[in-house]
């Protein structure tokens, strides 16, 4: 690495760090003061306010970085070029015979590194804190009952419903499971006082344990007719006589925080969910899977679109450069959002094409802009 690369990268890293810390600090301060009363209450219960804030914002800062990584890379690169122009160092470098493309090369390498860090964050870090990201400051401990939107298990045909869910205990209050025709010998539905999700173990399938079943009233006396979906005391000794167990591959996360789950799931988890016969995420998850592979390329494309704005002329005004980039980012996100919305909500565009369309539109524009301005 030559002196020029080290010098340019040093400026880039400084601007990147300052921008990230400034935006993150602003986000934390605004959010904290809006929820300070709740944090104080949780701090009194857990014995440490600092511990609560660390847990809460440790997860949310990672999510915040995921959302702004592309913007941070663009800001750092544009401010680096603007600084070189403002101090006339760009003129000196070009007078020495160094082309613009060579000057911005370390910025491209650094932006690729930022995009790869963001991708690693999405794949390995965010899935581990997904449970924390699914809760807001008003229900940080997951003890508040939330309304349950019925979800169908497409493998068994059972519509899983109930009054409310409690995330801390993976619990459904007053569960009401609508049964398909293949299970009509149990009646139209299973109703109980409470249900809890039990994950898969070596000696038990995954599913929901229903406590104090009220409908049907004679559950223990119903002939199962060979089915292995609704298990009672006669099928397993770990089930109490008044209870039952409904086998299901629809996890509690899929049931209670479906939107948050696929947003923060890893790509492999998304692919596995799409292959799960019990689930039907539809076009939403398919767009997200393709988007995961494209996001690093889109981040680099955004940079390639932004750099020509400050390389076009010897623009020494940092604020003018920032305004240009703001307009560019607004247009970039509008195009991306419009394409993804088409793939998720209409039949005009397939999910794969909807995810790739922003790159197909913006990459040629970035290429043409680079050829014109970097020579």
Steps between C-alpha positions, in 0.01 A plus 500: 500500500656828389497828690208636295278204589582527870433872502165473320391205715596686817266785408229254396513304825494817712193635318333158514557469875386855575189461283407167658555622856309823433197332341499219755531743790214708362286188461573382856439840661167557323378147565622490860331820608176383342510177702697603809217423743473141376876448520510627858222256594681205339826611663338492844366150434827361368728696732695690233382776269831487313451127437153559354626780273796289387278203411241713325725730299765236438248319280338809351831663405585190294165532324559874450838431338335251266262771380757778451816313393463593133429863587801512736732370229373762255533784752856399590607471137339827388642696793845350434496613136357840596776545758768419243345755265460765769867477600608491131661160558288355220645757259854419611445126459353542153786734404738221602334279239281296734154446342177540695428128470825424684424753773156355576613136484566471877153647560346221294695237691395654833135514392509133404641426847218700666242313288651162595496592870132595464430167327677309779296696752176397324596135476668430833429775755143620447349147510650455849331814635177457303299437814613833647425683176145365501426684826462872552579705810143469626526118505872438536451195725235350272238477774225705332219305336472581128223425256551182300440494126390146400759309299438183300722195519490398133635152569224401742234749391447629857432872542689601815322778686425638843439820689852621583864393515766553767849495350694440824331162553424413134140482612159533334212606723162340425626308195248408231631263233266457200520143372488384135263234367763230544476556877124563522453205736637740765238759409544839337765631736725440797454751782694517826596733780860541389753370248880505505737440211745213551797472262618177341693257722642151452188330642228751410393693188458876501155643561258653749409354838137589578412510870151437639326423171135611502403404146443221421390410850567126456845532344648197676225274369528593130652240270809656334443288183872460446584870466814635670409869511293530819658299781326423829581316822443166329779582249763630743531481877645854521160639398252553784149347461333842459763627256612429146794570271461630144796415275602800288805642324364854539723639774391762751713761320324426172169535682554813706765712324489374143609828341790550739609139462565501126645852516776394740537134404814380326482406133524130584213531749289673236570228243418232758174680587402513132555124481294440815164350389329647807582859406406729215690827509410579142673760287622703800758247612603416143576865427700517825709193408603647165554840660751352746731396215466838329537745789884514493490568125232767546713671766793517258268618221380785721861609546568483126199723441602747769868552421446652153288771663807637677753406232310677222643840595746624757225550752653607830174556686432214741137601548425506127650151474287385792184643340573322171555171681180548697301529177682198359429287807132602493470392136693179568272396784185596308602277208595213733180528703279524191653191340476292818141612559409382149648158572328467838153628419430438132519224244655730238858431613645180643675521840837424339463771235371750758815450710735520199323789326666783701844363409399457135387864493775663706811300405507616134447860614787468747724349230429781253552767767831346602628483142416866439633649822796290606719564199 
